[in-house]
Amino acid sequence: MMPPHAYLFDMDGLLLDSERVYGAVARDILVPRGFAADAVDAFFLTMVGCSGAESLRRLETFLGAEAAAFNSAWHAEVERRVSAHVALRPTVRDSLARLAGQGARMAVVTSTNGDAARGHLARAEILDHFEVVLGGDEVSARKPDPAPYLEAAALLGVAPDLCAAFEDSDRGITSAVHAGCRAVQVPDMRPADLPLPALGQGVAQDLATALDMVGAFGRRSVAE
């Protein structure tokens, strides 16, 4: 099978190791207020991959009237820490450099607001690899709707079925699969007893393996 014509990547938990920052900040704020660390961690895992609006709805269920104040403080502290240092997930830097060396076309499709996402990618020194960075505030509907991937492919001028998409979260992989992309899930933070969605996606342990699965470097295809 021919390699994809373009590569579409989620950001948090797939390219950037930022989901752990969100979890750590949640513990740092809530545990001193009397919440059990295990309960905070378990609740946070249910929010991975959610949009800002969906996250706030879930926080309101968990925290009640304190949700809005927590949400504001939480995101401000996450932004402060990520602005100081943002780590990449394993194999990401080398994988993107290898794709760039082949002249591959790449885009980021993230639920994070676009301006913030571009800032995070710039600080991680990988922004220049991407023709398009499409944020959650820049799409007509949020993941798990297929709109983010459909709209990113359209911006590149490439049909979705000629794109490979890579996601860590269940909501994200649902968006990519329903958009018609050749999709691979690279799970990161998720409840240990929660099975992956059965959507026909490939599953890989890291981004380099996922790229091999779609034939990015002349190896086997996710369909094989």
C-alpha positions in Angstrom: 0.0 0.0 0.0 1.2 3.5 -0.8 2.2 5.7 2.1 -0.4 8.3 3.2 -0.5 11.6 1.4 -0.7 13.5 4.7 -0.3 12.9 8.4 -2.7 14.3 11.0 -1.7 14.3 14.7 -3.5 15.0 17.9 -1.3 17.0 20.3 -1.9 16.4 24.1 -0.9 12.9 25.0 0.2 12.0 21.5 2.9 14.5 20.6 3.2 16.4 24.0 3.4 14.7 27.4 1.0 17.3 28.7 -1.8 15.1 30.0 0.3 14.2 33.0 0.7 17.9 33.7 -3.0 18.3 33.8 -3.3 15.4 36.2 -0.5 16.6 38.5 -2.0 20.1 38.7 -5.4 18.6 39.5 -3.9 16.7 42.4 -1.9 19.7 43.6 -5.1 21.8 43.8 -7.6 19.3 45.1 -5.7 17.0 47.5 -5.0 19.9 49.9 -8.8 20.6 49.8 -9.5 17.1 51.2 -10.0 15.1 48.0 -8.3 11.7 47.9 -5.5 11.5 45.3 -6.8 8.2 43.9 -10.2 9.7 43.4 -8.8 12.8 41.6 -6.6 10.6 39.4 -9.6 8.3 38.5 -11.8 11.3 37.7 -9.1 13.0 35.6 -8.8 9.9 33.4 -12.4 10.3 32.4 -11.7 13.8 31.0 -8.7 12.9 28.8 -9.6 13.9 25.2 -12.6 16.0 26.2 -13.3 19.5 24.9 -13.2 22.4 27.3 -17.0 22.6 27.5 -17.3 18.9 28.2 -14.5 19.0 30.8 -16.4 21.8 32.6 -19.6 19.8 32.6 -17.8 16.8 34.1 -16.1 19.1 36.7 -19.5 20.4 37.7 -20.6 16.9 38.5 -17.5 16.2 40.5 -17.0 19.5 42.2 -20.4 21.2 42.1 -20.3 25.0 42.7 -16.5 25.0 42.9 -16.1 23.8 39.3 -15.7 27.1 37.6 -13.1 28.5 40.0 -11.1 25.2 39.9 -11.3 25.1 36.1 -9.8 28.6 35.8 -7.0 28.0 38.4 -6.3 24.5 36.9 -5.8 25.8 33.3 -3.8 28.8 34.4 -1.3 26.6 36.3 -1.1 24.0 33.5 -0.3 26.8 31.1 2.3 28.2 33.4 4.0 24.8 33.8 3.8 23.9 30.1 5.1 27.4 29.1 8.2 26.7 31.3 8.8 23.2 29.9 6.8 20.8 27.7 8.1 17.3 27.2 7.5 15.2 24.1 6.1 11.7 24.1 8.5 8.9 23.3 9.8 8.7 19.6 8.0 11.9 18.6 11.0 14.2 17.8 12.8 11.6 15.7 9.6 10.5 14.0 8.6 14.0 13.0 12.1 14.8 11.8 12.2 11.7 9.7 8.8 12.5 8.1 10.0 16.1 7.5 13.1 14.7 5.8 10.8 12.9 3.3 8.8 16.1 2.6 5.7 14.7 4.3 2.7 17.0 4.8 1.7 17.2 8.4 -1.0 18.9 10.5 -2.0 19.0 14.2 -5.7 18.5 15.0 -6.2 19.3 18.7 -9.0 20.1 21.2 -6.7 22.8 22.7 -7.4 26.3 21.5 -5.4 27.1 18.4 -3.2 30.0 19.7 -2.3 28.0 22.8 -1.5 24.9 20.8 0.8 26.8 18.4 2.6 28.2 21.4 3.1 24.8 23.0 4.3 23.3 19.8 6.7 26.2 19.3 8.2 25.8 22.8 8.6 22.1 22.1 10.5 23.1 18.9 8.3 21.1 16.5 5.9 23.7 15.2 7.8 24.2 12.0 7.0 20.6 10.9 3.3 21.4 10.5 1.5 23.2 7.6 -1.7 23.4 9.7 -2.4 23.6 13.4 -6.2 23.4 13.9 -7.4 24.1 17.4 -10.6 23.2 19.1 -11.8 26.8 18.8 -11.3 26.7 15.1 -13.5 23.9 14.0 -17.2 23.5 13.4 -17.6 20.7 15.9 -15.4 19.1 18.5 -14.1 15.5 18.8 -15.5 12.8 18.7 -17.3 14.5 15.8 -15.4 13.8 12.6 -15.4 17.6 11.7 -11.8 18.3 13.1 -10.2 15.7 10.9 -12.4 16.5 7.9 -11.6 20.2 8.2 -7.8 19.6 8.7 -7.7 17.4 5.6 -9.6 20.0 3.6 -7.1 22.7 4.6 -4.3 20.5 3.3 -6.3 19.8 0.1 -6.0 16.0 0.7 -9.0 13.6 0.8 -9.4 12.2 4.4 -9.0 8.6 3.2 -5.5 9.5 1.9 -4.6 10.8 5.3 -3.2 8.9 8.3 -4.4 10.1 11.7 -2.9 9.4 15.1 -4.6 9.8 18.5 -4.2 8.7 22.1 -7.8 9.2 23.3 -10.9 7.3 22.6 -12.8 10.5 21.6 -10.0 11.5 19.3 -9.7 8.1 17.6 -13.5 8.1 17.1 -13.2 11.4 15.3 -10.4 10.2 13.1 -12.0 6.9 12.1 -15.4 8.5 11.4 -13.7 11.0 9.2 -12.4 8.2 7.0 -8.7 8.5 7.9 -6.3 5.6 8.2 -6.2 5.8 12.0 -3.9 4.4 14.6 -4.4 4.8 18.4 -1.4 5.2 20.6 -2.9 4.9 24.1 -1.5 7.1 26.9 -3.4 7.9 30.1 -6.6 5.8 30.4 -8.5 3.7 33.0 -6.7 0.3 33.3 -10.0 -1.6 33.0 -11.4 0.3 30.0 -11.1 -1.5 26.7 -10.1 0.4 23.6 -13.0 1.2 21.3 -13.5 -1.4 18.5 -13.4 0.9 15.5 -11.0 -0.9 13.3 -8.2 1.3 14.2 -4.6 0.2 14.5 -3.1 0.2 18.0 0.6 1.0 18.6 2.8 1.5 21.7 4.5 4.7 20.3 4.4 7.1 17.4 7.3 5.5 15.5 5.5 2.1 15.6 2.2 3.7 14.5 4.0 5.4 11.5 5.4 2.0 10.5 1.9 0.6 10.6 0.6 3.0 8.0 3.6 2.5 5.7 5.2 5.9 6.4 8.7 4.5 6.1 8.0 1.8 3.5 7.0 -0.9 6.0 3.7 -2.7 6.7 0.3 -1.2 6.6 -2.4 -0.9 9.3 -4.7 -2.8 6.9 -2.3 -5.8 6.6 
